[in-house]
Amino acid sequence: MSDLRHTDTNAADDSSGRAFGLEGNLYLPVVLALLGGLGLFALLTIALHANPLASGLLVALPLGAVLGWAVFLRQGKPAGYDRDWLDQRLGGGHFTRSGAQQEEIA
């Protein structure tokens, strides 16, 4: 038994924590969008006397976009997944030019 090595280790995974059900600091953009939305709603309804229902719908769009980005493209996904997903949707998601573009260059 004396030839066995004993090493103190920490087998826990490294986690940056959770807040409001979101991993790491993902809650920050959501909270900032919420605060910005509340400010915009107050500006539209109080200062500009806009319709509260229309103002609420207008403010809900960016808040929903930020919340959707955080939950569906960042939560539980590997680093860079959101950028890769966006690149896939907008540009094809590959590193080379298409065959037609390569023929034009050659």
Secondary structure, 3 states (H helix, E strand, C coil): CCCCCCCCCCCCCCCCCEECCEECCCHHHHHHHHHHHHHHHHHHHHHCCCCHHHHHHHHHHHHHHHHHHHHHHHCCCCCCHHHHHHHHHHHCCCCCCCHHHHHHHC
